[in-house]
Every structure is written in C-alpha cells, then in structure tokens.
Amino acid sequence: MDSSRAADLALLQRASEEAARLALSYFRRSPQVWEKEGGSPVSEADYAVDKRLAEILLAERPGYGWLSEETADTEARLGRDRVFVVDPIDGTRAFLLGSKEWTISLAVVEAGRPVVAVLVGPALHITFHGILGEGAYADGKRLAATTGTTLADARFASSRRYASAVATRGRAQKPRFVASLAYRIALVASGEIDVAIAKSNARDWDLAAADLLVHEAGARLAPLGGGKLRYNQRDTTHPALIAANPALLGDVVELVRRVDGEPR
C-alpha cells in the first residue's frame, strides 16, 4: 500500500469521526436553515461541519487543494497535485427531515481521479472507505458489487426523475429513493443495490468518494457515453450517471436515454 495514501486515509477517517459527532449534535434539533441560489437548503450544520473539516484536513495537508459544497470555490485548487473534495452533509434535505440517509463524503483526488475515500453515515452507523487498488470496505468488510447480467430482477435506486421508468419494467421491487447521492452509489459497491441512477448536474463533492468505492468493488460509475469521470476541473458539474456492474450498463443507458429524450 502506498504509504502517503495510507496516511491520507487515516487523516480522512479521523476527520470524519469528528465531523460525524459534530453533525449529530445538530441532527433532529431544528438547526437554522437558509435557502441557497437554486432553492436547495443549507443549514448551520452544513457550515459547521465544513469549517471543522477544513480546519482538520488543511492543517495536516496545507499543500492540498480544497473543493467543498459549502466553501466558495477558487481556481487555486487547479494547480495542486492533490485536492480534498468534500461534502459536509450529502442529503441535507433528508438531514433536516430527520431521515437517517445522509452522509459525510471525503475524498482525495489526484490527476483528476479519487485515490482515497471515506464516506460516513453517522445516523446509519456505517463507514465506508477505499484506496485506489486496495479495495473498498464498509466497517472493515470488503465490498463486492453484484454480478447479474439482466435487469429483470435488478434492484434500483434512483432520483425521482427515473423512478417511474424503472417501475414500468414490470419488476416486483419498487425503485428505492435515497436522498444522499453518495450513499445511493455506495449501495452499489456494497451489493445492496444493483443499479443507481443520478440525474444530471451532480457535482464533484457528491460523487468523488462514492466513485472510488464503486470502482474498487468491481462496478462502474459512468456517464451515458461511457468513460471515467474527471474531477477537480474548472467545471465541477456532471451529466446523468449510472452506477452498476459493466454487464448491466448498456441496458440502463437505454432506459435513461428514453427518459431524458436523448438519441440512441
């Protein structure tokens, strides 16, 4: 194992534990809430966790760049070899509603790809981690995505945009809605879900940690046209995405394209 990546993992784990305790101190306690441009909510918990993570991580790695949902972005990160990509609370709406399905997402990105990741669900009592080439784990257990080749019995998690299309396939199981996109993708890594779908405009901080987890578990996170995502670019937004094992990707791409009205 690369010693620098192992050290980064230990740092992310330590930071995530403190961030989890801080987030839980606000959970189900009516934190103050504001509305961001575009209408999405942000709470004092988001800001407090973001601030604490920056303090811990950048104090230990001052040469790393920083990209977080709740920190004003600058181009300084573009010139750094390694960048922290952070979502202090992924699934803020769920957090504010008292649902347990929210996460804290931490990744180190190098040369456009995540190389170290920690994803913690404080209210779910689960922690995922991974290092490039070393596998993905949840609470110490190595993860492996499912290997099915047909959508007939596949278990889906998606945004509401795609739920009706999935449901009309005549499957017995209703598609699952998971508010935290990072957790939705991580469920593919753990094998609990076969396919996760994300609508367009997800950002680096929603995806980077979960992307590493799903690839290390033997599945893929990819746009409809294929290929790997690139992180720490000037534009941090991404198109519609699918997480699944490679055998299922083609069929899911066709389903998503029908919903989005894209040509085949």
Secondary structure, 3 states (H helix, E strand, C coil): CCHHHHHHHHHHHHHHHHHHHHHHHHCCCCCCEEECCCCCEEEHHHHHHHHHHHHHHHHHCCCCEEEECCCCCCHHHHHCCEEEEEEEEECHHHHHHCCCCCEEEEEEEECCEEEEEEEEECCCCEEEEEECCCEEEECCEECCCCCCCCCCCCCEEECHHHHHHHHCCCCCCCCECCCCHHHHHHHHHHCCCCEEEECCCEEHHHHHHHHHHHHHCCCEEEECCCCCCCCCCCCCEECCEEEECHHHHHHHHHHHHHHHCCCC
